[in-house]
Amino acid sequence: METSIFLAQVIGIFSATFALALIFNSRYISKTFEELIDQKGVIFLIGMIALAIGIFWINSHNIWNASWWIIIISIIGWLSFIKGIILMVYPQ
């Protein structure tokens, strides 16, 4: 349960920070993402990072028989893992 709460806090802080950045710097962030998408090496690197986060997440939190919010935290880890593989194999 401690791991679930920790990961939920990480997701919450990250989401709140990203939302604030979008509110105050939406044009800059939009431009930055457009530039990143054009660079295949960066996409591969993002895939490696997503894969590493997914592996860490799955190893530390792979719980499927608990509350709905705990299951959602496990799903986020698997989505990161899958996204990392996709970005590394198909970086288009």
Secondary structure as UniProt FT lines:
FT   HELIX           2..24
FT   HELIX           26..37
FT   HELIX           40..60
FT   HELIX           68..89
//
